Amino acid sequence: MNADDEQLLRGRVYGHDHDASNPGPLPHQTYAALVGGPLDGLLLGITGWRPEEIDDGVALMTELGRWSGGRALYDPLPDDPRPAAGPGVVCRFYYSGDTP
């Protein structure tokens, strides 16, 4: 990924089209920040997720990973604080690898 790709991703919400009128976070929504890997800097909408769903982490489809059309794996760290659910960024998911 080059610097232009990285800049395009920053502050966007995963799954929102990059040329949408507002690809950024929305008020009253809850997000996890994606850290590292091909989706670094994106936010993942987790509004309504149960704590155990957050603990499980995610496998997110991306063309930017090791395998085109594969998934990038992101997990919370066990020691990271998880504030009470509410609007804004409430936790971080860290890159742990790719899968086809």
Buried (B, 14 or more C-beta within 10 A) or exposed (E): EEEEEEEBBEEBBBEBEEEEEEBEBEEEBBBBBBBBBBBBBBBBBBEEBEEEEBEEBBBBEBEBBBEEEBBBBBBBEEEEEEEEBEEEBBBBBBBBEBEE
